Amino acid sequence: MRSEPIVSAPLGRSTSLNEMRALAAVIRREWTIFIRYPSWIISLLIWPIIFPMGYILTARALSGVDGSGLTQFQINTGLTEYVGYMAVGTMIWMWQNVVLWNVGGALRNEQMRGTLESNWLSPTWRFAYLLGASVPQLISMLVMLLVSGLEYAFLFGVKFQGSLPLTLLVILVSIPAVYGLGFAFASLVITMKEANAFVFLVRGIVMVFCGVTYPLAIQPQWMQNVAAWLPQTYIIHAVRSAALSTEGFQGIAHDLQMLVLFGAFWLALGMAVFAWMERRARQTGAIGQY
């Protein structure tokens, strides 16, 4: 009987196991870099308190000593906890901002280290470089959200009357939209070689249109129309409702539906832009261009 020759798999063929190994290696590398700089960890404890304080103290000054100026705020929001209201808005803004800087600049940072080109030439799942950079950042942001909630509860007496499971559900559903935008952003940065201007533009739009520190009801109608097309609007509203009010699931049902749609859109767009960038890099050598 004639034996058939054994055909080995091509060296560059990607399997699910190899992809997971590559992803784990990138996660381990990024986590190692993160913990090597303790000052980053300290900032997770201090920055969530410092950043919202300017807005909170301004609101306290404008509301009057006895808080009589809060009536209109309560009418527009249905909430009485304005400190928690601003804390939630600024925390979501900080989350998106950090994602744009860290995840959005992940490929560019590796390019500037001089390691991206050699890694790109290896038979590795290339999307692992982006996805792997997202995991340590997501863990650090979850820790920051938890710590900031405890800090506001004990230092400012914020009463989180809502549901912790619902709040975690909102954050979980928000992840695809937040990081899908970061993936698309990172792919464009490789081509444009510049992240600062884009980060300033995106975070400025979120700050102005999404009701980070004020209710959307006070905006002109055209601004509310723009806000309706931004996923951060629904993230902020849903987290506020889940954490500060007692409306329960009904109060966030519409927001969750919109976030699922936004998440699917931004993830698909992020992966499509990444695939486009990968093809362009092969044609133009953009990966090796500083």
C-alpha positions as CSV (number, residue, x, y, z in Angstrom):
1,M,0.0,0.0,0.0
2,R,1.4,3.4,-1.0
3,S,1.4,5.8,1.9
4,E,0.3,9.3,1.3
5,P,2.8,12.1,2.0
6,I,2.2,14.1,5.2
7,V,1.4,17.7,4.3
8,S,2.2,20.1,7.1
9,A,0.3,23.2,7.7
10,P,1.8,26.4,6.2
11,L,4.0,28.3,8.7
12,G,1.9,31.4,8.5
13,R,-1.4,29.7,9.0
14,S,-3.3,31.2,11.9
15,T,-5.3,29.0,14.3
16,S,-7.6,30.0,17.1
17,L,-5.1,28.6,19.7
18,N,-2.2,30.6,18.2
19,E,-4.4,33.7,18.1
20,M,-5.2,33.4,21.7
21,R,-1.5,32.8,22.6
22,A,-0.6,36.0,20.7
23,L,-3.4,37.9,22.4
24,A,-2.2,36.6,25.8
25,A,1.4,37.6,25.1
26,V,0.3,41.2,24.1
27,I,-1.9,41.5,27.3
28,R,1.0,40.3,29.5
29,R,3.4,42.8,27.8
30,E,1.1,45.7,28.2
31,W,0.2,44.8,31.8
32,T,4.0,44.5,32.6
33,I,4.6,48.0,31.2
34,F,1.6,49.4,33.2
35,I,2.7,48.1,36.6
36,R,6.3,49.2,36.1
37,Y,5.2,52.8,36.5
38,P,3.4,53.1,39.9
39,S,2.6,56.8,39.4
40,W,0.0,55.6,36.8
41,I,-1.7,53.6,39.5
42,I,-1.7,56.5,42.0
43,S,-3.4,58.7,39.3
44,L,-6.3,56.2,39.3
45,L,-7.0,57.2,42.9
46,I,-6.5,60.9,42.7
47,W,-7.6,62.0,39.2
48,P,-11.3,60.9,39.6
49,I,-11.6,63.3,42.5
50,I,-9.6,66.2,41.2
51,F,-11.1,66.5,37.7
52,P,-14.8,66.8,38.6
53,M,-14.2,69.1,41.5
54,G,-14.1,72.2,39.3
55,Y,-17.6,71.5,37.9
56,I,-19.0,70.4,41.3
57,L,-17.8,73.5,43.2
58,T,-19.1,75.8,40.4
59,A,-22.5,74.1,40.6
60,R,-22.5,74.4,44.4
61,A,-21.7,78.1,44.1
62,L,-24.4,78.8,41.6
63,S,-27.0,76.8,43.5
64,G,-26.8,79.0,46.6
65,V,-25.8,78.4,50.1
66,D,-29.2,76.7,50.9
67,G,-29.3,74.9,47.6
68,S,-32.4,76.8,46.4
69,G,-31.0,77.1,42.9
70,L,-31.2,73.3,42.4
71,T,-34.9,73.4,41.7
72,Q,-34.5,73.7,37.9
73,F,-31.8,71.0,38.0
74,Q,-34.3,68.6,39.6
75,I,-37.0,69.5,37.1
76,N,-34.7,68.8,34.1
77,T,-33.1,65.6,35.4
78,G,-35.5,64.1,38.0
79,L,-32.5,63.8,40.3
80,T,-31.5,65.6,43.5
81,E,-27.9,64.3,43.7
82,Y,-26.0,66.8,41.5
83,V,-22.6,65.8,42.8
84,G,-23.2,62.2,41.7
85,Y,-24.7,63.5,38.5
86,M,-21.5,65.4,37.6
87,A,-19.2,62.6,38.9
88,V,-20.8,60.0,36.6
89,G,-20.7,62.3,33.6
90,T,-17.0,63.2,34.0
91,M,-16.0,59.6,34.7
92,I,-17.5,58.4,31.5
93,W,-15.8,61.3,29.7
94,M,-12.5,60.3,31.3
95,W,-13.1,56.6,30.2
96,Q,-13.5,57.6,26.6
97,N,-10.6,60.0,26.8
98,V,-8.2,57.4,28.2
99,V,-9.4,54.9,25.6
100,L,-8.6,57.4,22.8
101,W,-5.1,58.1,24.2
102,N,-4.1,54.6,25.2
103,V,-6.0,52.2,22.9
104,G,-6.2,54.8,20.0
105,G,-2.5,55.4,20.2
106,A,-1.5,51.8,20.9
107,L,-0.2,51.0,17.4
108,R,1.5,54.4,17.1
109,N,3.2,54.0,20.4
110,E,4.6,50.6,19.4
111,Q,5.7,52.1,16.1
112,M,7.6,54.8,18.0
113,R,9.2,52.1,20.2
114,G,10.5,50.5,17.0
115,T,8.8,47.1,17.6
116,L,5.7,47.4,15.5
117,E,7.4,46.6,12.1
118,S,9.1,43.5,13.3
119,N,6.0,42.2,15.0
120,W,3.9,43.0,12.0
121,L,6.1,40.8,9.8
122,S,5.6,37.8,12.1
123,P,2.8,35.2,11.5
124,T,0.8,36.7,14.3
125,W,-2.9,37.7,14.5
126,R,-2.4,41.4,14.0
127,F,-5.6,42.5,15.6
128,A,-4.1,41.1,18.9
129,Y,-1.9,44.2,19.1
130,L,-5.0,46.4,19.5
131,L,-7.2,44.0,21.5
132,G,-4.3,43.1,23.8
133,A,-3.7,46.8,24.6
134,S,-7.4,47.2,25.5
135,V,-7.6,44.6,28.2
136,P,-5.2,46.1,30.8
137,Q,-6.7,49.5,30.1
138,L,-10.2,48.2,30.7
139,I,-9.2,46.6,34.0
140,S,-7.6,49.8,35.2
141,M,-10.7,51.8,34.2
142,L,-13.0,49.4,36.0
143,V,-10.8,49.8,39.1
144,M,-11.0,53.6,38.7
145,L,-14.8,53.6,38.4
146,L,-15.1,51.4,41.5
147,V,-12.6,53.5,43.5
148,S,-14.2,56.8,42.4
149,G,-17.7,55.5,43.5
150,L,-16.4,54.7,46.9
151,E,-14.6,58.0,47.2
152,Y,-17.7,60.0,46.3
153,A,-19.8,58.0,48.7
154,F,-17.5,58.5,51.7
155,L,-16.0,61.9,51.0
156,F,-19.1,63.7,49.5
157,G,-21.9,61.7,50.9
158,V,-23.2,60.8,47.4
159,K,-26.2,58.4,47.7
160,F,-26.1,55.8,45.0
161,Q,-29.7,54.7,45.3
162,G,-29.7,52.7,42.2
163,S,-28.6,49.1,41.4
164,L,-25.0,48.0,41.3
165,P,-25.8,45.0,38.9
166,L,-27.6,47.4,36.5
167,T,-24.7,49.8,36.6
168,L,-22.3,47.0,35.8
169,L,-24.6,45.8,33.0
170,V,-24.6,49.3,31.4
171,I,-20.8,49.4,31.6
172,L,-20.6,45.9,30.0
173,V,-22.9,46.8,27.2
174,S,-21.0,50.1,26.6
175,I,-17.6,48.4,26.1
176,P,-18.1,47.5,22.3
177,A,-19.1,51.1,21.5
178,V,-16.3,52.7,23.5
179,Y,-13.5,50.4,22.3
180,G,-14.8,50.1,18.7
181,L,-14.3,53.8,18.4
182,G,-10.8,53.3,19.9
183,F,-10.0,50.6,17.3
184,A,-11.0,52.8,14.4
185,F,-9.1,55.7,15.9
186,A,-5.9,53.6,16.3
187,S,-6.0,52.4,12.7
188,L,-6.3,56.0,11.4
189,V,-3.5,57.2,13.6
190,I,-1.1,54.8,12.0
191,T,-1.9,56.5,8.7
192,M,-2.1,60.1,9.9
193,K,0.9,59.7,12.3
194,E,-0.8,62.2,14.7
195,A,-3.3,61.5,17.5
196,N,-3.5,64.8,19.5
197,A,-5.7,66.8,17.2
198,F,-8.2,63.8,16.8
199,V,-8.3,63.2,20.5
200,F,-9.0,66.8,21.3
201,L,-11.8,66.9,18.6
202,V,-13.6,63.8,19.8
203,R,-13.4,64.5,23.5
204,G,-14.5,68.1,22.9
205,I,-17.6,66.9,21.0
206,V,-18.4,64.5,23.8
207,M,-18.0,67.2,26.4
208,V,-20.2,69.7,24.6
209,F,-23.0,67.5,23.2
210,C,-23.4,64.5,25.5
211,G,-24.4,66.3,28.8
212,V,-21.3,65.5,30.8
213,T,-22.0,68.2,33.4
214,Y,-25.5,69.4,32.5
215,P,-28.8,67.9,31.4
216,L,-29.5,67.7,27.7
217,A,-32.9,69.4,28.2
218,I,-31.1,72.8,28.4
219,Q,-29.5,72.4,25.0
220,P,-30.9,73.9,21.8
221,Q,-32.9,71.3,19.8
222,W,-30.2,71.0,17.1
223,M,-27.6,70.1,19.8
224,Q,-30.0,67.4,21.2
225,N,-30.3,66.0,17.7
226,V,-26.5,65.7,17.4
227,A,-26.3,64.1,20.9
228,A,-28.8,61.4,19.8
229,W,-26.2,60.1,17.3
230,L,-23.4,59.8,19.9
231,P,-23.1,56.6,22.0
232,Q,-21.6,58.5,25.0
233,T,-25.0,60.3,25.4
234,Y,-26.7,56.9,26.2
235,I,-23.8,55.6,28.3
236,I,-23.9,58.7,30.6
237,H,-27.7,58.7,30.9
238,A,-27.9,55.0,31.5
239,V,-25.1,55.0,34.2
240,R,-26.8,57.9,35.9
241,S,-30.2,56.2,35.9
242,A,-28.8,52.9,37.0
243,A,-26.6,54.3,39.8
244,L,-28.5,57.3,41.1
245,S,-32.2,56.6,40.6
246,T,-34.7,53.9,41.5
247,E,-36.3,53.5,38.1
248,G,-34.8,50.1,37.6
249,F,-34.4,48.4,34.3
250,Q,-37.2,50.4,32.6
251,G,-35.1,53.5,33.1
252,I,-32.2,52.2,31.0
253,A,-34.0,49.8,28.6
254,H,-33.9,52.3,25.6
255,D,-30.3,53.3,26.4
256,L,-29.3,49.6,26.3
257,Q,-31.0,49.0,23.0
258,M,-29.2,52.0,21.5
259,L,-25.8,50.9,23.0
260,V,-26.2,47.5,21.5
261,L,-26.7,49.1,18.0
262,F,-23.9,51.5,18.5
263,G,-21.6,48.8,19.8
264,A,-22.2,46.6,16.7
265,F,-21.7,49.6,14.4
266,W,-18.4,50.8,16.0
267,L,-16.9,47.3,16.4
268,A,-17.7,46.6,12.7
269,L,-16.3,50.0,11.6
270,G,-13.2,49.6,13.8
271,M,-12.4,46.2,12.4
272,A,-13.1,47.4,8.8
273,V,-10.8,50.4,9.2
274,F,-8.1,48.1,10.7
275,A,-8.4,45.8,7.7
276,W,-8.1,48.8,5.4
277,M,-5.1,50.1,7.2
278,E,-3.5,46.6,7.1
279,R,-3.9,46.4,3.3
280,R,-2.6,49.9,2.9
281,A,0.4,49.2,5.0
282,R,1.4,46.3,2.8
283,Q,1.1,48.5,-0.3
284,T,2.8,51.6,1.0
285,G,5.0,50.4,3.8
286,A,3.3,52.7,6.2
287,I,4.1,50.5,9.2
288,G,7.8,51.3,8.8
289,Q,7.4,55.0,8.2
290,Y,8.1,57.0,11.4
